[in-house]
Amino acid sequence: MLYRDDDKLDRFTKPQGILTGLNCPHGVKFSGDKRLLLVADAGAPYVRIYRSEDGDWAGQRTPADSVRVLSGADFSAAATIPPRAAPRVST
């Protein structure tokens, strides 16, 4: 979800825009002219690219393009999180 950063932003503010086509977004970067938005997806080996013709991000958006940034093997190796040991419970 995208929110306008202004004086009216609070916990009740509705999103200005919604990005679809992401599993686990974790890195966001606007282009200098605010017409492109690049989003790293921790749930996939891609960076998703969203486009706005006028820099207005209202409404729902799907990726205009996806760029693969990791091979399948590299993504699988990076996505593997070792299991944690079960917490100890004292009785």
Summary of the structure (lengths in Angstrom):
residues: 91
radius of gyration: 17.6
end to end distance: 43.8
largest distance: 61.8
contacts: 171
relative contact order: 0.18
helix: 9%
strand: 32%
